[in-house]
């Protein structure tokens, strides 16, 4: 049997991993400047955490979860998203007691059994940020701005920030009722799933990919006219802050997002370069979720960036040069090899990238390897040089060679390697 990876699960090869690291580094840097701290939660949680948070009628819960049973028959699910887990940890660890406003981020894999296609995988990765405890519209704007700053910092421009408000527990039922009425008059044009959803959870009809259903919802009533005064004011303030920060946005009253927990502001950062999978990031406010999961009545807002989609966009405009080792040690002879091995170890402890050839090959073969790896400098030491206490340092770009005193080798190398 020839083993291959499972459909929708892919390898991230070394050539790509550097770009991933740069994006994660950018996220850590941008998020730290906004006061966010990292949280790591388990990949596996009780199934009910997700079904309750995301909603029974959503595609994620009804079709896409990877669920298994423990020895007592209890359902456990590989996380399809991070928000529910972060909220679970916030409640379980009483994080709100340490600080009334918790700003948390996490980076890692998510699992959804969707039909794989360009930009859509069954294991994918998100950079996720959540701000818990602040009800104000400034937090909504701040999170959208933070997401835009991150994507810009990562090298992506030409993205469209779409925003909407889904109202609150007070005004959403009015919209829900109107939508239900509208859908029931067009029942025949809906797919079987949407006929059911139009009764139980009509907002979910917006997620349907079937052409007939898409056509029906494209002319559905707009939620905007149903928003109560506090929701209208909240949304107006969000827009005000975005405009002041010179972040362009598009009002999109059909942006309901595929998860049930959202209240008030929702947003999606979209691209026109990835076909159907056009969302690079998505998020919104979820003021009822902490309470729904058994915690205090604390509001929250957050978003997640899809790493694979950012990578796909970066690929379209890639200009990053591959990096090579700081130093290659070409040792000739057993004694020299031993000494070089230990020098390499000392420099590696100081974060220099040092490569060596352990095959006791000739100088020509080793120089060829150093060249292939793209090493910046090569240290050449043979047993004869070792006896004389001398070595040769060659700069691969200028081809200049200089004699090195082996007694003070590490100090001099440190200095030379730090300055390119
Ligand atoms: P989501 O819209 O389901 O939201 O996912 C966020 C992002 O993850 C998407 O915009 C997309 O870039 C990426 N993504 C989703 N599914 C896939 C997939 N199958 N393959 C590749 N990329 C994918 C959430 O997950 C919410 N938890 C976001 C949030 C955080 N809301 C509040 N806080």
Boltz pocket constraint, residues with backbone or C-beta under 6 A from the ligand:
constraints:
  - pocket:
      binder: B
      contacts: [[A, 80], [A, 81], [A, 82], [A, 83], [A, 112], [A, 114], [A, 119], [A, 120], [A, 121], [A, 122], [A, 123], [A, 124], [A, 125], [A, 126], [A, 128], [A, 129], [A, 130], [A, 258], [A, 269], [A, 279], [A, 280], [A, 281], [A, 282], [A, 283], [A, 284], [A, 286], [A, 301], [A, 302], [A, 303], [A, 304], [A, 305], [A, 306], [A, 307], [A, 308], [A, 309]]
      max_distance: 6.0
